[in-house]
C-alpha cells in the first residue's frame, strides 16, 4: 500500500469509470471492483450489477485482511468503499 494512498484517492480529479471531472466538493467513493475513486452515478451503476453483493462482500473481507490487519486500516481505507467522501 502506498504511503500517499489517502491523498491520491480522496483528491482524485476524475472518475475512473466514466472520466467525468470531480471537483473538490463533489462526493466520490471507492469502487468495490477495483478500489479506484468513482463518482456517485457510477457507484449507483455498480450497485445495480447482478454480482455486486457478492463482489462487495468479498472485497470488504479482503480489504480488512490486507489493510486493517496489516496496516491498522490507515485513514479508513475500507470505509471509503461504502461511504462517500470529498477532497
C-alpha positions in Angstrom: 0.0 0.0 0.0 1.4 3.4 -1.0 2.1 5.9 1.8 0.1 8.6 -0.1 -3.0 6.5 -0.9 -5.4 8.7 1.0 -4.4 11.9 -0.8 -4.3 10.2 -4.2 -7.8 8.7 -3.8 -9.6 11.5 -1.9 -8.4 14.2 -4.2 -8.9 12.4 -7.4 -9.8 14.9 -10.2 -11.8 12.5 -12.3 -14.0 9.4 -12.1 -12.0 6.3 -13.1 -15.1 4.7 -14.7 -16.7 7.4 -16.8 -13.9 10.0 -16.9 -16.1 12.9 -15.6 -14.3 15.6 -13.7 -14.6 15.6 -9.9 -14.5 19.0 -8.1 -13.1 19.1 -4.6 -16.7 19.5 -3.3 -18.1 16.5 -5.3 -18.7 13.3 -3.5 -16.8 10.3 -4.6 -16.5 6.7 -3.4 -14.1 3.8 -4.0 -15.2 1.1 -6.4 -15.8 -2.3 -4.9 -14.4 -3.8 -8.1 -11.0 -2.1 -8.4 -10.6 0.3 -5.4 -10.5 3.3 -7.7 -12.3 6.6 -6.9 -15.6 6.9 -8.8 -18.5 9.4 -9.0 -21.7 8.6 -7.3 -23.5 8.0 -10.6 -21.0 5.2 -11.4 -21.4 3.8 -7.9 -25.2 3.5 -8.4 -24.5 1.7 -11.7 -22.0 -0.6 -9.9 -24.6 -1.4 -7.2 -27.1 -2.4 -9.9 -24.8 -5.1 -11.3 -26.0 -8.6 -10.5 -22.7 -9.6 -8.9 -22.4 -6.5 -6.7 -23.5 -8.1 -3.4 -21.0 -10.9 -3.8 -18.2 -8.7 -5.0 -18.6 -6.1 -2.3 -18.8 -8.8 0.4 -15.6 -10.4 -0.9 -13.9 -7.0 -1.3 -14.6 -5.9 2.3 -13.2 -9.2 3.6 -10.1 -8.9 1.5 -9.7 -5.2 2.3 -10.0 -5.8 6.0 -7.4 -8.6 5.8 -5.0 -6.6 3.8 -5.3 -3.1 5.2 -6.8 -3.3 8.7 -4.8 -6.3 9.9 -1.6 -5.4 8.2 -1.7 -1.6 8.4 -4.3 -0.9 11.1 -6.6 0.5 8.3 -4.9 3.9 8.0 -7.4 6.6 7.4 -10.3 4.3 7.0 -9.4 2.9 3.5 -12.1 0.1 3.7 -14.7 2.6 5.0 -14.4 4.7 1.8 -15.8 1.8 -0.3 -19.2 2.3 1.3 -19.4 5.9 2.4 -18.9 8.9 0.0 -16.2 11.4 0.8 -14.9 14.8 -0.6 -11.4 16.0 -1.2 
